């Protein structure tokens, strides 16, 4: 991570901004009559996975493999029932 992204990260982590963004997105999708939200997260991104799980998203068993810059990565699909 660069200095700038580290600084932005430090200024915004644990301030409730992720929850605010999540609430906004969920409410907007509910208003549009959606019934489910699907999102993908890298398996090794434990912090993001814990965040989503804390807010009601569940891993639905679906995984996909992809390669970025020669590195093999696994994405996991999470679902949230609206």
Helices and strands as residue ranges (DSSP letters): H 3-12, H 17-31, E 36-42, H 46-54, E 58-68, E 71-81
